[in-house]
Amino acid sequence: MLTGVYYFSEGSITPFVGGGAGYAFVNFENENRAIVDGGIDTATRIAFSLKGGVTFWLGEHMGLKAQADLFLPLNGFNLDAIFNEDYEGFKSAENIRPISPYLGLNAGVVFRI
């Protein structure tokens, strides 16, 4: 992915936002068989990401960072699932989602040169 970040200030508390686009290799392992009947396809997909957070600088070269990342791989549309009825007349919605979002939260120590 090619990403960019914008920092709102240069002080001891530095909020930021960012985003990116590219390709993602999506690989699902150890599916919960109580929820998923069959395997989930592994695929390379076009993906986008959004991020935001804040860095608390403890000194000139070291800080603490808290960040949230939203990862958005595009699934594409499955037209067969839209027009075919499943489950006694109800359409299967899980097969027609164009995006499968994933949210990640992380924190850690950062260093700058």
Secondary structure, 3 states (H helix, E strand, C coil): CEEEEEECCCCCEEEEEEEEEEEEEECCCCCCCCCCCCCCCCEEEEEEEEEEEEEEECCCCEEEEEEEEEEEEECCCCHHHHHCEECCCEECHHHCCCECCEEEEEEEEEECC
